[in-house]
Amino acid sequence: MRIGALVAPTLPYGNCAGTRPFPGTVSVSLGVLSRLVRELLEELARTGVRRVLVLSGHAAQGHMAALREGAEEAVRAVPALHVAVLSDYDFVYELRGKLSPAADGHGGLLETSRVMSMRPAAVGSERPKVEYRYSRFRVGDPTVEEWPESVIGDTGPATAELGHQIQAHVLDRLEATVRELLPAA
């Protein structure tokens, strides 16, 4: 392991309001997610853990806000606890405009390539190209009718090789972030 960290079991659920209409999506409320993160962090602290990276594979704004809220409450309750909260997609999206068009997004070139590199069988043969049609100023999530593909960008050029580049970038940035924000005592 690059930083000698303990990796706790993952949570397979989060707040997925925008993709909730799609088959297979299971979403929990923001309050439930925030409370769960707080309680898990407080339990880790009770066992002696003092530095925690909460790493999410989902980057929706509400989801990330709930993770941060729960972490902030845990840090207030246990001041010796140091927590950083981020999504690996914070680092993936640093590559917009470099390895992909600047408007690439959910399920687009970067994300599709990354999945192709890690779990190629999970990527279907269709390669949609979708411009985002939902105004960022509108309140609420797009409907399935407004966003039937759940994709933003052109997935046609996606490759496993590009995915390997993206994943190497993510791992390098994760390592640097942990070393910076959660240094060893």
N, C-alpha and C positions, 0 to 999 in steps of 0.2 A: 504494500500500500504506500502511496506517495507521501502521505502525511501521518501515517500511523493512527488513524482515527477508528473509533468503534462506530459501526454502522448499525443503527437500530432498525427494526422491521419497518417496512413502509406502510403507509395508510393508503388503501386503494380507493378512498372516497374523498371528495372535496365538494366545493360549491361550484357547480357547472351550469349556471343559469342560462348562458348563451347557447349551450349545446344540449340542454335538457330535452328538447323535443325530439332528438335523434335517438333511434333504437339503441339500447344498451347503456345509455347514460343514466347513472344513479347519482343524484345530487343531494347534499345535506344543506341545511340552512347556514347562513353566515354565523349566527349565534352558536349553533351546535359546533361548528368547526372551530371557532374562536375558543370556546370553552374546552374543547377536547385538546387543543394545542396547549392551552394554559395548564390543564391538569397533567398532561404528559410531561411537560417541562418541569413542573413542580415535583413530579414523581422522580424524574431523572435527577433533579437537584437533591432530593431526599436521599438518594442512593450515593451521593457524592460527586455526581457529574457537575462540572462548573462551566464548561464551554460547549455550546451546541450550535450547529448549523442546521437550521430548518430549511431543507431544500425541497422545493416543489417542482413537479413535472408539469404543472398546470399554471398558467400565468395570468388568468383573468383578474381584472382589477379587484373585484369584490372578494374573490378567493384569497388573493395576496393580502388585502387589507385585513381580512379575518385572521390570517396567520400572524400578521404583525400585531394585531390587537391582543391576541392570546399570548404572544411572546412578551409584549410590553407588560401585561398584567402579571405574568410569571416573574419577570425581572423586578417589578415593584414589590412583589411578595417575597422574593428571595434575592436581595441585592448582590449576593456573591455570584449569581448566575450571569453569564455573558452569552448573549444570543445574537446571531445574525440570521436574517430571513431573506431568502431570495429564490428565484426560479432559475433553473438552468437556461430557460429561454431568455433571461436577461442577457446572457452571454451569446446565445445563438443569434439574437437580433442585433448584436454589435456588428454582425457580418452583412447586414442589409446594406445594399449599395456597394458592397465589395465582392461577395460571392453570389449575390442575388440582386434582383432589382430592389430599389429602395422601398417599394410598396409591398414586398413579399410579406405574407402573414400566416395566419392559422392554416395549417395543412398545406402550405405552399412549398416552394422549391427547397428551402432550408430544412423544414420539418420533414418533408417526404424523403429527402436524401438521407437525413439522419436516421430515420426509421429503416430505410433500405440497408444502411450499413450495420444496424444492430439486429433487426428482425425482418429480413427480406420477405418472408412468407406472410407477414402482416400487411404488406403493401399490394394492393390490387393492380391489375394491368391498366386500368383507365388512368389517364393523366389529364385531369381537368385544368382548364385555364379560366380563372374567375377574377374579375375586377370586383373589389368590394363595393357594394351598392348601398350600404346602410350608412346614413349620416352619423358621424361621431357626435353630433349635437342633439340627436334625438334620444329621449329617455326611453329605456326599456331595451330588451333584447330583440334581435331580428327573429322573425318567424321562419319556419321551414320554407314557406313559400317565398320569402324574401332572400333566403340564403340556403337553398336546397343542397348545395354541395358541401357546406361547412368548410370551404376552402377560400383562401385569399391568395391569389398569385397564380403563376404558371408552373405546374408540376411536371410538364413535359421533359425539361432538361435534367430532372432529378437522377442522381446516380449514387451508388453505394460509395464510390471513391470520393465524391464531394461530401457525403455523409461522414466519412472517416476524417476528412479535414475539419469539418465542423466539430465533431466529437473531440478531436485533439485540442482544438481551441477552447472548448467548454471545460475540459479537464484541466488545462493549463490555468485558465481564469479561476476555476474553483479552487485549485491549490493556492494560487496567489492570494485570493480573497480570504481563505481560511488563515493563511499565515499572517496576513495583515490585520484582520479583525478579531481573530481568536488565537492569538499566539500562545505557544506552549508556556506554561508557568515557569 
